Amino acid sequence: MTSQYKRILLKLSGESLMGEQGYGIDTKRLGEYAEQIKEIAAGGVQVAIVIGGGNIFRGLQGATRGFDRVKGDQMGMLATVINSLALQSALEAIGQSAKVFTALNMYPIGDYYSNREAIAALERGTVAIIAGGTGNPYFTTDTGSALRGIEVKADVMLKGTRVDGIYTADPEKDPNAVKFDSITYDEIYNRSLRVMDLTATALCKENNLPIIVFDMDTPGNLARVIAGEKIGTLVY
């Protein structure tokens, strides 16, 4: 496999881990993700991963139901740790080394995150799964992904979602929505497109970290993106 990138930050959706279940972790979907990740890692790509926690708990939704926002966000951080451990287990089960780093000190569940240690793991061929968001409330896992991608010096941030790119509107709700092949950071802001939150978009723009939004739920798509196929939407 020829790769366009040496090191990537892969952002995975917690909701996508639900698969067909509607909640929790679908082991079939988890296994498909692990196989795709192992395939590109075997091709020499260094893979750092951030996973959301929306399949278990979302802090913002918790706040609307009466949870204290800080406590809700902390619960969401713990949800990302659960997902990260599940992915680590799935990767190791198929022979791919993986290590979980946590934004808050949770040893021995995971190693306390430092960009130096994460980069060292990547250079050894170990998949670095970085959990716990930024470790702070009021920040999304999108912002955590952007921050970690910049910190580990990734060439690109790949945002794996349920849809195959960025559209003028939600394609699951609007049949007339038109897909973008590429779009600028500023255009996302000006059009108020809900690709990722504005803090994450601004971080990527300021640090020249390109984003590719693509459908991760179709097996083989990750390798296709890595190979430079024009699937998904490039944000630059």
C-alpha positions in Angstrom: 0.0 0.0 0.0 1.4 3.4 -1.0 0.5 6.1 1.5 0.1 9.8 1.1 0.8 10.3 4.8 3.5 9.2 7.3 1.5 10.0 10.4 -2.2 10.6 10.9 -4.7 11.5 13.6 -7.8 9.4 13.1 -11.0 10.8 14.9 -13.6 8.2 15.3 -17.2 8.8 16.3 -18.5 7.2 19.4 -22.0 7.0 17.9 -20.6 4.9 15.0 -19.3 2.3 17.5 -23.0 1.5 18.3 -23.4 -0.1 14.9 -26.9 -1.5 14.6 -27.5 -1.7 18.3 -28.5 1.9 19.0 -26.3 2.1 22.2 -23.0 0.8 23.6 -20.3 -1.0 21.6 -21.1 -3.2 18.6 -18.2 -5.8 18.6 -18.7 -6.3 14.8 -18.2 -2.6 14.1 -15.3 -2.5 16.5 -13.7 -5.4 14.8 -14.1 -3.8 11.3 -12.4 -0.6 12.6 -9.6 -2.6 14.1 -9.0 -4.5 10.8 -8.9 -1.2 8.8 -6.5 0.4 11.3 -4.2 -2.6 11.3 -4.1 -2.6 7.5 -2.8 0.9 7.3 -0.4 0.5 10.2 1.1 -2.6 8.5 1.7 -0.4 5.5 3.9 1.9 7.6 1.5 4.6 8.5 1.8 5.9 12.1 -1.7 6.0 13.6 -2.9 8.2 16.5 -6.6 7.9 17.4 -9.1 9.9 19.3 -12.6 8.4 19.9 -15.7 10.2 21.0 -18.0 8.9 23.8 -21.4 9.6 22.4 -22.4 5.9 22.3 -22.2 5.9 26.1 -22.6 9.5 27.4 -22.5 13.0 26.0 -21.8 15.8 28.6 -23.8 18.4 26.7 -26.9 16.3 26.5 -26.5 15.4 30.2 -26.4 19.1 31.0 -29.8 19.6 29.3 -31.2 16.8 31.6 -30.1 18.4 34.8 -26.5 17.2 35.2 -23.9 19.8 36.2 -22.0 20.6 33.0 -18.6 20.0 34.5 -19.6 16.6 35.9 -21.4 15.8 32.7 -18.3 16.5 30.6 -16.2 14.5 33.0 -18.6 11.5 32.5 -18.2 12.0 28.8 -14.4 11.9 29.2 -14.7 8.5 31.0 -16.9 7.3 28.2 -14.1 8.0 25.7 -11.7 5.9 27.9 -14.1 3.0 27.8 -14.2 3.2 24.0 -10.4 3.5 23.8 -9.9 0.4 25.9 -12.3 -1.5 23.7 -10.4 -0.5 20.6 -7.1 -1.3 22.2 -8.4 -4.8 23.1 -9.7 -5.3 19.5 -6.4 -4.3 17.9 -4.3 -6.4 20.2 -6.6 -9.4 19.5 -5.6 -9.3 15.9 -1.9 -8.7 16.5 -1.6 -5.0 16.3 0.2 -3.3 19.2 -1.8 -0.4 20.7 -1.4 1.8 23.8 -4.0 4.0 25.5 -3.0 7.4 26.8 -5.4 9.4 29.0 -5.6 13.2 29.4 -6.2 12.7 33.2 -3.9 10.4 35.2 -5.6 7.1 35.2 -2.7 4.6 35.6 -2.8 1.6 35.2 -5.9 2.0 33.0 -3.8 4.0 30.5 -0.6 6.0 30.6 -0.8 9.7 31.4 -0.6 11.5 28.0 2.4 13.4 26.9 3.1 14.2 23.3 6.6 12.9 23.6 5.5 9.5 24.8 2.8 9.3 22.2 5.2 10.1 19.4 7.7 7.5 20.7 4.9 4.9 20.6 4.0 5.9 17.1 7.6 5.6 15.9 7.7 2.1 17.3 4.7 1.2 15.2 2.3 1.2 18.1 -1.2 2.7 17.6 -1.5 5.5 20.1 -5.1 5.8 21.3 -5.5 9.1 23.2 -8.5 9.2 25.5 -10.2 11.7 27.8 -10.5 14.6 25.4 -8.4 17.6 26.5 -8.9 16.7 30.2 -11.0 19.8 30.6 -14.8 20.4 30.6 -16.4 22.6 27.9 -14.2 21.1 25.2 -15.4 18.5 22.7 -13.5 15.5 21.4 -13.3 17.3 18.1 -11.2 20.0 19.8 -9.3 17.2 21.6 -8.6 15.6 18.2 -7.4 18.8 16.7 -5.1 19.5 19.7 -3.6 16.0 19.7 -3.2 16.0 16.0 -1.1 19.2 16.2 0.8 17.9 19.3 1.9 14.6 17.7 2.7 16.4 14.4 0.2 14.5 12.3 0.2 15.2 8.5 -3.6 15.1 8.4 -6.6 14.7 10.6 -9.0 12.0 9.3 -12.5 12.4 10.7 -14.4 9.1 10.2 -18.1 9.6 10.3 -21.4 7.9 9.1 -21.6 10.1 6.0 -19.2 10.3 3.1 -18.1 13.9 3.4 -19.4 17.4 4.0 -22.6 18.6 2.5 -24.5 21.9 2.1 -27.0 20.4 4.6 -27.5 17.2 6.6 -27.8 14.5 3.8 -29.7 12.2 6.2 -32.4 14.8 6.4 -32.2 16.8 3.2 -32.3 14.9 -0.1 -31.2 18.0 -2.0 -28.0 18.4 0.0 -24.9 18.7 -2.2 -21.5 17.3 -1.3 -18.3 19.3 -1.3 -15.1 17.7 -2.7 -13.1 20.3 -0.8 -13.9 23.4 1.3 -11.8 25.9 3.2 -11.9 26.3 7.0 -13.4 29.8 6.5 -16.2 28.5 4.3 -17.2 26.1 7.0 -17.4 28.9 9.5 -19.3 31.3 7.1 -21.8 28.6 6.1 -22.3 27.5 9.7 -21.7 23.9 8.7 -21.7 21.4 11.6 -18.6 19.5 10.6 -16.9 20.0 13.9 -17.0 22.7 16.5 -15.5 26.2 15.8 -12.7 25.8 18.3 -11.5 22.6 16.6 -11.8 24.2 13.2 -9.8 27.3 14.3 -7.1 25.2 15.8 -6.7 23.2 12.6 -6.6 26.4 10.5 -4.1 28.2 12.7 -1.8 25.2 12.7 -2.2 24.2 9.0 -3.7 20.8 9.9 -5.8 19.6 6.9 -8.9 17.6 7.6 -10.5 14.8 5.5 -14.1 13.9 6.5 -15.1 10.5 5.1 -17.3 7.4 5.7 -15.4 5.2 8.1 -18.3 2.7 8.3 -17.6 1.3 4.8 -14.8 -1.3 5.2 -11.7 -0.4 3.1 -12.4 3.3 3.0 -9.6 4.2 5.5 -7.0 2.5 3.2 -8.5 4.3 0.2 -8.2 7.7 1.9 -4.6 6.9 3.0 -3.8 6.0 -0.6 -4.9 9.4 -1.8 -8.3 8.4 -3.4 -10.6 11.4 -3.6 -13.3 10.1 -1.3 -14.8 12.3 1.4 -14.2 16.0 1.7 -10.9 17.8 2.2 -10.9 20.8 4.5 -7.9 23.1 4.0 
